[in-house]
Amino acid sequence: MDYDGWTALHFACSKGHLEVVQLILQNGKEVGFDFNATDDDGDTAYILACRKKYQDIVQFFKTQAKENGILLTHKNKKG
């Protein structure tokens, strides 16, 4: 996590890197990766993907949500 609270997943989602997102979601659970980590604004990586309209990443999150405990309804500090 960087000084703004961004994880590798935040960066991958903000830039539209589906393959990196897939790698993290498919392997992160084994090492205790927090898929619901929030940055200083309360944004999760999923929120960033939605905001940027990366539909392929958004859809992938939806397929992985139940298995990985990803909160798809989390609200950031702006609501």
Backbone bond lengths (Angstrom), bond angles and torsions (degrees), N, CA, C in turn:
res aa  C-N    CA-C-N  psi(-1)  N-CA   C-N-CA  omega(-1)  CA-C   N-CA-C  phi
1 M - - - 1.447 - - 1.536 107.97 -
2 D 1.325 115.65 136.43 1.460 118.63 179.50 1.529 110.90 -91.67
3 Y 1.308 117.42 -173.54 1.463 122.38 -175.76 1.536 113.72 -67.29
4 D 1.345 117.67 -16.86 1.467 121.17 176.22 1.523 111.77 -97.08
5 G 1.329 116.38 -0.26 1.453 120.13 -179.72 1.513 114.12 91.11
6 W 1.324 117.27 8.68 1.464 120.57 -179.30 1.526 110.92 -82.36
7 T 1.322 114.68 136.68 1.456 121.56 173.62 1.531 108.31 -102.23
8 A 1.320 115.62 176.84 1.469 119.92 175.98 1.526 110.18 -58.73
9 L 1.322 116.62 -34.28 1.464 120.47 179.70 1.525 111.01 -67.53
10 H 1.312 117.80 -38.58 1.470 121.05 175.54 1.532 110.25 -58.89
11 F 1.335 115.85 -48.37 1.466 119.96 -178.98 1.529 111.33 -62.02
12 A 1.325 117.05 -44.81 1.469 120.89 -179.49 1.522 110.69 -62.07
13 C 1.317 117.10 -42.95 1.471 120.47 -179.86 1.518 112.23 -68.76
14 S 1.320 117.18 -37.13 1.462 119.63 -177.98 1.519 112.52 -70.83
15 K 1.335 116.87 -21.36 1.467 121.08 -178.89 1.528 112.86 -107.12
16 G 1.332 117.59 -0.64 1.461 120.57 176.27 1.516 115.09 77.61
17 H 1.311 117.89 28.11 1.462 122.22 -178.16 1.532 110.87 -89.60
18 L 1.321 115.78 82.34 1.459 121.55 -176.48 1.522 112.48 -56.87
19 E 1.314 118.54 -43.99 1.469 120.46 -176.94 1.527 112.02 -62.56
20 V 1.314 117.32 -35.87 1.465 120.92 178.16 1.530 109.41 -70.62
21 V 1.321 116.55 -42.10 1.463 120.84 176.97 1.533 109.65 -59.12
22 Q 1.318 117.16 -45.42 1.464 121.06 178.52 1.528 111.07 -59.54
23 L 1.300 116.69 -44.98 1.461 121.32 -179.75 1.529 110.91 -60.25
24 I 1.315 116.71 -46.41 1.461 120.69 -178.80 1.530 110.77 -65.83
25 L 1.331 117.46 -45.52 1.463 119.50 -177.80 1.522 112.49 -69.21
26 Q 1.306 117.46 -32.76 1.454 120.21 -178.29 1.527 112.56 -78.76
27 N 1.321 117.76 -22.81 1.463 120.57 -175.83 1.521 114.53 -120.32
28 G 1.305 117.48 -14.29 1.459 120.96 -174.18 1.510 115.58 -66.16
29 K 1.307 117.10 -31.15 1.465 120.81 -178.50 1.528 111.05 -60.52
30 E 1.315 115.68 -35.82 1.471 121.24 -179.16 1.527 112.70 -62.24
31 V 1.311 116.98 -29.03 1.468 120.55 -177.70 1.535 112.01 -108.31
32 G 1.323 116.98 9.55 1.456 120.99 176.85 1.513 114.94 77.41
33 F 1.332 117.24 27.68 1.470 121.47 179.09 1.528 109.14 -63.80
34 D 1.311 117.22 136.24 1.467 122.51 179.03 1.530 108.96 -90.69
35 F 1.327 116.31 99.34 1.462 121.34 -178.38 1.527 112.08 -70.42
36 N 1.325 117.20 -15.63 1.457 121.93 -179.76 1.527 112.70 -105.31
37 A 1.327 116.85 16.96 1.465 120.60 179.06 1.527 109.50 -58.79
38 T 1.320 115.44 140.38 1.466 120.36 -179.99 1.515 110.24 -113.84
39 D 1.327 114.68 148.20 1.463 119.74 176.00 1.521 109.37 -86.80
40 D 1.304 117.48 -171.51 1.458 121.67 -176.78 1.529 113.33 -62.72
41 D 1.336 117.15 -22.12 1.462 121.50 177.76 1.523 112.45 -93.10
42 G 1.329 116.67 -0.51 1.457 120.78 -178.33 1.515 113.56 85.51
43 D 1.332 116.96 10.17 1.462 121.12 -179.23 1.530 111.18 -82.61
44 T 1.320 115.75 132.86 1.455 120.99 169.41 1.526 107.42 -89.42
45 A 1.313 116.13 169.30 1.461 120.23 176.47 1.531 109.96 -61.71
46 Y 1.312 116.53 -38.06 1.467 121.29 178.62 1.529 110.82 -60.27
47 I 1.312 117.64 -42.64 1.468 121.02 178.16 1.529 110.09 -60.58
48 L 1.319 116.97 -41.52 1.469 120.14 179.51 1.523 111.19 -62.97
49 A 1.330 116.71 -42.53 1.470 120.40 178.45 1.521 110.63 -62.48
50 C 1.323 116.50 -40.22 1.467 120.45 178.17 1.519 111.03 -65.48
51 R 1.315 116.49 -44.84 1.465 121.37 -178.75 1.527 111.27 -60.95
52 K 1.329 116.28 -39.87 1.469 121.28 -179.45 1.528 112.65 -82.27
53 K 1.326 116.04 -5.10 1.477 122.79 178.25 1.527 112.81 62.12
54 Y 1.330 115.86 39.23 1.464 121.35 174.03 1.526 107.54 -86.35
55 Q 1.337 115.01 83.53 1.464 121.18 -173.14 1.521 113.36 -59.72
56 D 1.329 118.24 -34.15 1.463 119.78 179.34 1.523 110.75 -64.95
57 I 1.324 116.78 -38.83 1.466 120.55 178.40 1.523 110.39 -71.86
58 V 1.313 116.91 -42.37 1.467 121.16 178.55 1.527 109.88 -58.54
59 Q 1.315 117.15 -46.25 1.467 120.76 179.60 1.523 111.41 -64.05
60 F 1.325 117.07 -38.59 1.455 119.74 178.54 1.525 110.76 -64.52
61 F 1.322 117.22 -42.54 1.460 120.52 175.52 1.530 110.36 -56.02
62 K 1.316 116.57 -44.19 1.463 119.99 -178.64 1.523 111.93 -61.67
63 T 1.335 117.54 -35.48 1.464 119.48 179.18 1.524 111.62 -74.27
64 Q 1.313 117.10 -22.90 1.461 121.57 -176.83 1.529 113.87 -101.66
65 A 1.322 117.44 -6.95 1.464 121.70 -171.99 1.526 113.51 -58.92
66 K 1.292 117.02 -52.08 1.470 120.12 -176.00 1.527 111.09 -63.20
67 E 1.305 116.74 -47.62 1.464 122.11 -177.51 1.532 112.49 -63.08
68 N 1.330 116.92 -33.70 1.458 121.25 -174.56 1.525 114.36 -108.42
69 G 1.334 116.99 4.95 1.463 120.06 178.31 1.511 114.08 66.72
70 I 1.323 116.13 32.39 1.471 120.56 -178.86 1.526 109.29 -81.16
71 L 1.330 115.61 128.35 1.462 121.52 179.50 1.529 109.21 -86.59
72 L 1.309 116.03 110.24 1.469 120.41 -178.34 1.521 112.26 -86.95
73 T 1.326 117.92 -8.56 1.464 121.17 -177.48 1.527 112.69 -111.65
74 H 1.334 116.63 12.27 1.463 120.65 179.29 1.526 110.07 -61.03
75 K 1.317 117.01 140.61 1.467 121.07 176.90 1.524 109.13 -110.87
76 N 1.321 115.63 140.45 1.468 119.86 177.47 1.526 109.91 -80.96
77 K 1.301 117.52 -173.10 1.471 121.84 -176.88 1.527 112.70 -65.30
78 K 1.329 116.35 -21.31 1.468 120.82 178.56 1.515 112.03 -87.48
79 G 1.330 115.80 -7.28 1.459 120.47 177.80 1.486 112.25 94.66
